[in-house]
Amino acid sequence: VQLQASGGGSVQAGGSLRLSCVASGFNFEQYIIGWFRQAPGKEREGVSCMDGYDGKTVYADSVKGRFTISSDSAKKMVYLQMINLKPEDTAVYYCMGSHGISYWGKGTQVTVSS
């Protein structure tokens, strides 16, 4: 199982970014797939997850209404559309696939300036 996130960058508050994660080595429909982030000096936290079987999604309260997780199982891609970004969204973002065991990709840096 391999995952690789990309699409991070530096934006001003109020801006948007779309993160992408390419996954390989597993069947999307059997996994929970999601995005986590880790800010400097803080623990890694969940941002959003999707059940690959039925597409149900969950979001952290801090991102509800601003972030949207989606996937393209045919392309083995997971996306995180982020709008109205805030400085507190600054973190390294990781994609994750879990089926009992969790697999992590290398993160992508998102920096939001005020």
C-alpha positions as CSV (number, residue, x, y, z in Angstrom):
1,V,0.0,0.0,0.0
2,Q,1.4,3.4,-1.0
3,L,-0.1,6.9,-0.7
4,Q,1.4,10.1,-1.9
5,A,-0.1,13.5,-1.2
6,S,0.5,16.6,-3.2
7,G,-1.1,20.0,-3.9
8,G,0.0,21.9,-0.9
9,G,1.3,25.4,-1.1
10,S,1.2,28.9,0.4
11,V,-2.0,31.0,0.2
12,Q,-3.5,34.0,1.9
13,A,-6.3,33.7,4.3
14,G,-9.5,33.2,2.4
15,G,-7.8,31.3,-0.4
16,S,-8.3,27.8,-1.7
17,L,-6.2,24.7,-2.3
18,R,-7.0,21.3,-3.5
19,L,-4.9,18.4,-2.2
20,S,-4.6,15.2,-4.1
21,C,-3.5,11.8,-3.0
22,V,-2.6,9.0,-5.3
23,A,-3.1,5.5,-3.8
24,S,-1.9,2.1,-4.9
25,G,-1.9,-1.4,-3.6
26,F,-5.4,-1.6,-2.1
27,N,-9.1,-1.7,-3.0
28,F,-10.7,1.6,-2.2
29,E,-14.0,0.0,-1.4
30,Q,-12.5,-1.9,1.5
31,Y,-10.8,1.0,3.1
32,I,-11.4,4.1,5.1
33,I,-9.5,6.9,3.4
34,G,-8.9,10.3,4.8
35,W,-6.9,13.3,5.5
36,F,-5.0,14.3,8.7
37,R,-2.9,17.2,9.5
38,Q,-0.2,18.1,11.9
39,A,0.7,21.7,12.8
40,P,4.1,22.6,14.4
41,G,4.1,21.6,18.1
42,K,0.7,19.9,17.9
43,E,-0.5,16.3,17.6
44,R,-1.7,14.9,14.3
45,E,-5.5,15.4,14.0
46,G,-8.1,14.1,11.7
47,V,-9.5,16.4,9.1
48,S,-11.9,14.3,7.1
49,C,-12.5,10.7,6.3
50,M,-14.5,8.8,3.8
51,D,-15.8,5.2,3.8
52,G,-14.6,3.8,0.5
53,Y,-17.5,1.3,0.5
54,D,-20.5,3.7,0.8
55,G,-18.9,7.1,0.4
56,K,-20.0,8.4,3.8
57,T,-17.9,11.2,5.1
58,V,-17.0,12.8,8.4
59,Y,-15.3,16.1,9.0
60,A,-13.6,17.8,11.9
61,D,-15.8,20.6,13.3
62,S,-13.0,23.1,12.5
63,V,-13.3,22.4,8.8
64,K,-17.0,21.7,8.3
65,G,-18.4,23.8,5.5
66,R,-14.9,24.7,4.2
67,F,-13.3,21.4,3.3
68,T,-14.7,18.6,1.0
69,I,-13.3,15.2,0.7
70,S,-13.9,13.2,-2.5
71,S,-12.4,10.3,-4.3
72,D,-12.1,8.7,-7.8
73,S,-11.8,5.0,-7.2
74,A,-11.0,4.3,-10.8
75,K,-8.0,6.6,-10.7
76,K,-7.2,5.6,-7.1
77,M,-7.2,9.3,-6.1
78,V,-8.4,11.0,-3.0
79,Y,-8.9,14.8,-2.9
80,L,-9.4,17.4,-0.3
81,Q,-10.9,20.7,-1.6
82,M,-10.2,23.5,0.9
83,I,-11.8,26.9,0.6
84,N,-11.8,29.9,2.9
85,L,-8.5,28.8,4.4
86,K,-7.5,30.2,7.7
87,P,-4.0,30.7,9.3
88,E,-4.9,27.9,11.7
89,D,-5.2,25.5,8.8
90,T,-1.4,25.7,8.4
91,A,0.0,22.2,8.8
92,V,1.5,19.3,7.0
93,Y,-1.4,17.3,5.5
94,Y,-1.3,13.6,5.2
95,C,-3.5,11.1,3.4
96,M,-4.3,7.8,5.1
97,G,-5.8,4.5,4.1
98,S,-7.1,2.1,6.8
99,H,-8.4,-1.4,6.8
100,G,-7.5,-2.5,10.3
101,I,-4.0,-1.3,9.7
102,S,-3.4,2.3,8.8
103,Y,-1.1,3.4,6.0
104,W,0.3,6.9,5.6
105,G,1.7,8.8,2.8
106,K,4.3,11.5,2.9
107,G,2.7,14.8,3.8
108,T,2.3,18.0,1.9
109,Q,2.7,21.4,3.5
110,V,-0.1,23.9,3.6
111,T,0.7,27.4,4.8
112,V,-2.0,30.1,5.2
113,S,-0.9,33.6,5.9
114,S,-3.1,36.3,7.4
